[in-house]
Amino acid sequence: EKLCRQFDVIKEKMLYGRKFMGIERSTFLIDAKGKLRQEWRKVKVKGHAAEVLAAVKNC
């Protein structure tokens, strides 16, 4: 939970008219030195893996 708060991915969501706290689907590219190189928020599954792989290859 601590890491989720640090990356600000705990968000209020709504499902069937009910509000709840949940995890925002996000991806973070972190290099070997621990530096955040890129982030993707509100990720959609289709095509996302290819996009992340391309970013990894360019780092």
Beta strands, then each sheet from edge to edge (+ up, - down):
strand 1: 10-15
strand 2: 18-23
strand 3: 27-30
strand 4: 36-40
sheet 1: 1+ 2-
sheet 2: 3+ 4-
end
